Amino acid sequence: MSIVLNFKENVNQTLVVEKGLKLILWAGDCVHRNITDIERLPMFDVYVCYGFPEGLQTNIDYLNTRSMPGILCILDIDNPEQIESFLAIFKGKCAHIDSDYNGNTPTLSLDLYKKLLSEDGNAYNIEGIYGAVMPTEEYQNTLELFAPILDSELNLRRSWTNDLLELAKENELSPASTWKSPDLNIPYYDTIRRGQERFLRWQENRNPMKSEIYLYTEESIEDYWSKLPVHLLSTNIERVANTNLSLSSLIKNMMPRFKEFLIRKIPCDRNQILSLSDIQTLYRQYTNVSAVSNLRAYIGTYSDIRKNQFVYGLWIKK
């Protein structure tokens, strides 16, 4: 029997399901090339989606006609009440969790994975995909990543907005002197002043090592990296190198050392041909999973049942 559970409406939480379910996230409301998600991914028992109306009914119709039973769940994962209702039915019942990547998808929290997985259950493709790129965030993260070896001009960009740097240059002052000048409180400079205030708030918690950067040099850069948070070490420096000429040479020169540093941090097969982006993703996932009790992270080759092929990556086990 096939069931549709719309957690955006009232759901009967007395439904009892068996253990050992195969659950696929972010599938069940789209149609690609006239093929529904459920037809394209027939090996799953439970399909979780947001419920976009364009393809939802077509998926429901297909679910009701296939011989294999299944459950389609319509769920807003940002709604705590809906998550609670969802867990009341599926907590500890999933032997296999996967994610379908078509367009942008959210990321399920590791805590929810831990609650949904049965003992020895596995979860694959645990990160969502976001199409939005934040170049300013990546640029500033990269500056912090290489802070001990930046030249003076790039170091200024770690602390000051472009507008304030230009104002300081026009007045032949240092950025610090410009920032402390009482003239900056004149309404004419409101935009520059407020922009710098926002920038300082944004930068405040970016790098816990900011007060000790002067202790490190190019020779000891690995010691500096070892103290940085995950979000800095996994920022997309390859994209920054391709879009910022002022940093491209530095990044390309340091790339081999940075890749080697990250590879040593994870149980990664050195015979695999992995890009820096691959290594950063594995490092981020491995580090985040290892911080959650009762979850274990593994890196290696596994069978991707969505595509019926072997892939190299990370999965988690309860």
N, C-alpha and C positions, 0 to 999 in steps of 0.2 A: 504493500500500500504506500502511495506517495502522500506526503504531508507538506503543507505550506504554513509556516509559522511567521506571522507578521508581528515582530516585537515592538513595532511602532504603535500597535494597537494592543488590546488585551490578549494575553496568551495564557492558555491553560498550562500551568506549571506542574500539573500532576502527570503529564506525559512521561512515560518510562521508556528509555531507550537502552539497548544492549551496549556492552563495552565492545571495544575493538573497532570503532567507527573510523572510516577514512573521511576526513573533513577538508574541504578546499575553501579558502578564503577569497573573497572578492570575485566570485563567479556566480552567475545565476540570473543576471538581469541584462546581459548584452548578447547581441547577435553579430557575428563576424562572417562576412561572405555567405550570408543566408544560413549559417550554422549556429545554433544556440550554444551557449556555454556548456550546458548539460550534455548535449550531444557530442561536443568536442572533447569533453572530459568525463567519459562514461564510467570510470572506475571508482568514483567517489560516492559515499553514502549521504554526505551532508554538504550543502552548498550555502555559503554565507555571502550575502550581498547587501548593498544599500537599498536596492529596490527602485532603480531608475525605470520610469514607466515605458521608455522606448522599446525595451526588449524583455521586460519582466514577464508579461503574459505569454509571450511566445515560448519562453523557457518553462513556464508552468505547464503550458499545453504539452510540451514535449515530455516533461517529467511524468505527466499523467498517462502517457501512452507507452512509455518504455516498460519492459518486463521487469527490470530490476527496481525494487522499491527505493525511495530516496526522500530526503527532507530538504526543503528549500527554506532558508531563514532570511528574513528581511530585518536588518539590524543597523542601528546607528551606534557605532562603537564609542562615540563620545558621550553617550547618554548613560549615566550610571545605573538608572533604573532598568533600562533595557538589558544592560550587561548582567545585572543581577538575575533577571528572569532567564536569560540565556544560560547562565552558569547553573541555575537550578535544574536544568534539564541535562546539560552536556558535561558538567564537571566530572573529570576523571574518566570520561568515556571514549576518548580519542586515542587510537593507536597510531594514527598517521595524520599529520596536519601539513598542508601545503598552501602555497599562495599562487594565484593566477595573475600574471602581469599583462594587462592590456590597458594602456593609458596610465593615469595616476592612480596609485593605490596607497592606503594608509599603512601604518605599521602597528601590528598588535603588540601590546606590552608583553615583556617577558613574564611578568606575573600572571597574566592571563594564559599564556602558554603553559605555565607550570600548573595552573588549575585545570586546564582542559585535558592535558595529557594523562593517559593511564600509565601505570607502572611500566617502565621500559618503552613507553611510547616515543615516537620520533617526530620532529618538526623540521621542515625544510623551507628554504627561501623565506627567512624570517623578517627581512626588511622590505618595506614598501618602496615604491618608486614615485618620485616627485619630479615633475617636469620643470618646476620653477628653479631657476638658478639665481643665487645671491652673490654676484661677483664681488661686491664690497666686503661681505662677510669672509669670503674665501681669501681675498687680498689681505685683509687685516690678520686673519689666522696665519697666513703664510709669513707675514712680517714677524709675527711672534715666534713662529717655528724656527726662523733663521736670525732672530734678534741679535745674538752675540757676534755675528759676523756681517751685519749690515753696514753699509757706508753711512756717512753722516746725513746725507739727504734722505735716504730711506728710513733712517732712525727717526728723523723728524716726523715722517708720515705715520709713525706708530703712535704719536701723541697729539698731532694737530690736524685739523681739517684743511683742505685745500684753500678754502676761503681765508682762514686765519694766516696760513703761510703766505698767501699772496699779499695780504694786508701788511704783514711784517716786512716783506720784501720791499713794498712800496715806500715804507717809512724808515727803511734801513735800520730795523730793530730785530732783535731775536724774537722768535715766537713767544718765549716765556715773558719777555718784557712787554710785548704787545698785549698779552693776555692779562698782565697785571696793571696795565695802564688804565687810569680812571677815565680816559677818553673813550674807552670801549663801552662805557655805560651810556653814552649819548644815544638817543633813539635811532640815529642814522645807522648805527652799527648793530641794531637789535638782531637782525638775521644772522650775522656772523657770530655774535655772542651766544645766541641760543643754539645755533648749530654746534658750536664747540662744547657747550654744556651737555647737549644730547650725546655727542661723541664720547665725552669723558664718562658719562654714565654707562654707555654701551661697552666701553673698554674696561670698566672697573674690574670685572671678574673674569676677563678673558684669559689671563695668564697668571697663575699663582706664583710664578718665578720672576715676575717683573722687577722685584727689588734686588734680585741676585744675579741678573743677567751679566753684569760686569765681571763676574767671577769666571766666566767661560770664554774660551777662544775656539778657533776652528779645530785645533788639536783635541779639544775636550768636548766637542759638540755633542757626541753621543751621551756624555754624562748629563748634559743639559736636556736633551730629548727624553732621557729616562725619567725625568721629573715632570714632564708635561702631561696635561690631561688628554683623554682620548680624542676629543673634538678637534684639538690642534693637530695631532699626529695623523688624523684621517681626513684632513681638509684636502680639497682637490688642487694640489699644487701644479699638476700638469696643465690644467686649464688656465691657472694664473700665469704659468710660463708662456703659454701661447697667446695671451692677451695683454701682457704687461712686459714691454721690452726691458724696463729697468730691472726686472727680477729674473728674466729668462736665463741669462748666462749663469747667474748664481745657482738657480735651481738645477739646471742641467749639469753643472759641475758637481753638485752635492748629491744628485740623484742616486748614484751607485751606493754611496755610504748610507743614505737614508733607507733604501730598500734593504740593504744588508742588516741594518739596525732593526727594522720591523720583522724581518724573517726570523731573526734570532729570538723574537718575543713569542712566537707561535709555533706549534708543532706542524710545520708546513713542509711538504715534500719538495726538496730543492730540485728534483728532476722535472718538476712541472714548470712549464713556461707561463709565468704569471706577470702581468703588467703591474706597475706600481699601484694603480687603482684597485686591482684584484687583491693585492697584498694588504692595502689599507682597509679594504672591506672586511677581509678575514680577521685582521688585527682588531678592528672595532667590534665585530660580532663576538669574537672569542673573548675579548676583555670584558664586554658587557655581560655575556652569559656567565662567565666564571665568577662574576660578582653576585650572582643570584643563587641562593642556597637551594639545594635539591635539583639543580639543573647542571647538566654536563655538556660541554661543547666538543665536537669532533670535527676534524678537518681531513678530507680525503676524497676518494672517488665513490660516488654512489649512483644508483639508478634513478633517474628522474622519470617517474611514472607518467608524468604529463606528456612527455615527449618521447618516451620509450628509448632513452639513450643514456649513456654514462656521462656524468659531468664531475667536475672537481669543485668542491666548495665546502661549506660548513653546515652542519646540522646539529640539532640539540636533542638530548635524551633526558627523560626524567628518571 
